[in-house]
Amino acid sequence: MQSPNGPADQWSDLDRPPLDVRGLRRALRVGEPGSWWCALSVVESTDSTNADLAAAVRSGRAGPASGASVLAAEHQRSGRGRLGRHWEAPARSALTVSVLVHPDVETPRWAWLPLLTGVAVAEAVRAATGLGTSLKWPNDVLVGERKLAGVLLERVEQPVGGPSRPAAVLGIGLNVSTMATELPVPTATSLAVERASTLDRQTLLVAVLRTLETLYAAWAHDGVDAGTGLHTAYVRRCGTLGRQVQVTMPDGTVVAGTAETVDAGGRLVLATPTGRRMLGAGDVVHVRPYDRSPAGEAF
């Protein structure tokens, strides 16, 4: 059977069909007047969609700075998570996609971008599949206690002579038809494992991108995140809050306390025996449930 992407792209796995790039472009009105989406491509295989979009920015090939560009891969060979962690899934078993945007906001507000993307994935999955989703601070999407999706934000400086403001690449990895035996760790899950009502990656990708567009537009035009909008949506979804946790810092030290809330800057507010600490996503290695033993399960 042939792929809708073209006669040269053959496929035979009926449980894992390829994405229909033309259908995606129609659904999102890519390149049409008034559409936020200026480009969308799907490649069969690449090392990293984030790295590819970042390279396009640095070389001046990224296109206009007024919209968003999407790059999806049927198979990502060297996907990366936070802090350089490796992530890979079998071909066409997951959504591996990156979105290039050009935030016209103050630098401190960039901290909300990965959290915003996590909210978009969680809400889109819930709407498309009916599954209950939550967020582990800062941006992992969970079903129950197991990780369904992750987000990676990369800031990319423009080349000399290009737009003055930096670009942001929002990377998303969502396990869709991945079977339990194909998942990398016992703390991971997929829509198939959770018996979701749909495993249609086409439907899921459109839902994620449309939700991202709505949340991003509201965030970009809202000068105050705390108390309304994105902040409220994030706190409502964040399953880390109210729990006793232990946070591993880059130097190996561990800070234990109660995750109280997320502040206006997207930082986790941790109540410890010595007072409150505000932790940014770049300040931590792991957040786990509080466990006195050194081998506690990762949350």
Secondary structure as the mmCIF struct_conf table of DSSP 4:
data_model
#
loop_
_struct_conf.conf_type_id
_struct_conf.id
_struct_conf.beg_label_comp_id
_struct_conf.beg_label_asym_id
_struct_conf.beg_label_seq_id
_struct_conf.end_label_comp_id
_struct_conf.end_label_asym_id
_struct_conf.end_label_seq_id
STRN STRN1 GLN A 2 GLN A 2
TURN_TY1_P TURN_TY1_P1 PRO A 4 ASN A 5
TURN_TY1_P TURN_TY1_P2 PRO A 7 ALA A 8
STRN STRN2 GLN A 10 GLN A 10
TURN_TY1_P TURN_TY1_P3 LEU A 14 ASP A 15
BEND BEND1 ARG A 16 ARG A 16
HELX_LH_PP_P HELX_LH_PP_P1 PRO A 17 LEU A 19
HELX_RH_AL_P HELX_RH_AL_P1 VAL A 21 LEU A 28
TURN_TY1_P TURN_TY1_P4 ARG A 29 GLY A 31
BEND BEND2 GLU A 32 GLU A 32
TURN_TY1_P TURN_TY1_P5 PRO A 33 GLY A 34
BEND BEND3 TRP A 36 TRP A 36
STRN STRN3 TRP A 37 THR A 46
BEND BEND4 ASP A 47 ASP A 47
HELX_RH_AL_P HELX_RH_AL_P2 THR A 49 ARG A 58
TURN_TY1_P TURN_TY1_P6 SER A 59 GLY A 60
BEND BEND5 ALA A 62 ALA A 62
TURN_TY1_P TURN_TY1_P7 ALA A 65 SER A 66
BEND BEND6 GLY A 67 GLY A 67
STRN STRN4 ALA A 68 GLN A 76
TURN_TY1_P TURN_TY1_P8 ARG A 77 SER A 78
STRN STRN5 GLY A 79 ARG A 80
HELX_RH_3T_P HELX_RH_3T_P1 ARG A 82 GLY A 84
STRN STRN6 HIS A 86 TRP A 87
TURN_TY1_P TURN_TY1_P9 ALA A 91 ARG A 92
BEND BEND7 SER A 93 SER A 93
STRN STRN7 ALA A 94 VAL A 101
BEND BEND8 VAL A 105 VAL A 105
HELX_RH_3T_P HELX_RH_3T_P2 THR A 107 ALA A 111
HELX_RH_AL_P HELX_RH_AL_P3 TRP A 112 THR A 129
STRN STRN8 SER A 134 LYS A 136
TURN_TY1_P TURN_TY1_P10 TRP A 137 ASN A 139
STRN STRN9 ASP A 140 VAL A 143
TURN_TY1_P TURN_TY1_P11 GLY A 144 GLU A 145
STRN STRN10 ARG A 146 VAL A 156
HELX_LH_PP_P HELX_LH_PP_P2 GLU A 157 PRO A 159
TURN_TY1_P TURN_TY1_P12 VAL A 160 GLY A 161
BEND BEND9 GLY A 162 GLY A 162
BEND BEND10 SER A 164 ARG A 165
HELX_LH_PP_P HELX_LH_PP_P3 PRO A 166 PRO A 166
STRN STRN11 ALA A 167 ASN A 175
BEND BEND11 VAL A 176 SER A 177
HELX_RH_3T_P HELX_RH_3T_P3 ALA A 180 GLU A 182
BEND BEND12 LEU A 183 VAL A 185
TURN_TY1_P TURN_TY1_P13 PRO A 186 THR A 187
STRN STRN12 ALA A 188 ALA A 188
TURN_TY1_P TURN_TY1_P14 LEU A 191 ARG A 195
BEND BEND13 SER A 197 SER A 197
HELX_RH_AL_P HELX_RH_AL_P4 ARG A 201 ALA A 220
TURN_TY1_P TURN_TY1_P15 HIS A 221 HIS A 221
BEND BEND14 GLY A 223 GLY A 223
TURN_TY1_P TURN_TY1_P16 ALA A 226 GLY A 227
BEND BEND15 THR A 228 THR A 228
HELX_RH_AL_P HELX_RH_AL_P5 GLY A 229 ARG A 237
STRN STRN13 CYS A 238 CYS A 238
TURN_TY1_P TURN_TY1_P17 GLY A 239 GLY A 242
BEND BEND16 ARG A 243 ARG A 243
STRN STRN14 GLN A 244 THR A 248
TURN_TY1_P TURN_TY1_P18 PRO A 250 ASP A 251
BEND BEND17 GLY A 252 GLY A 252
STRN STRN15 VAL A 254 VAL A 262
TURN_TY1_P TURN_TY1_P19 ALA A 264 GLY A 265
BEND BEND18 GLY A 266 GLY A 266
STRN STRN16 LEU A 268 THR A 272
TURN_TY1_P TURN_TY1_P20 PRO A 273 THR A 274
STRN STRN17 GLY A 275 LEU A 279
HELX_RH_3T_P HELX_RH_3T_P4 ALA A 281 ASP A 283
BEND BEND19 VAL A 285 VAL A 285
STRN STRN18 HIS A 286 PRO A 289
BEND BEND20 ARG A 292 SER A 293
TURN_TY1_P TURN_TY1_P21 PRO A 294 ALA A 295
HELX_LH_PP_P HELX_LH_PP_P4 GLY A 296 ALA A 298
#
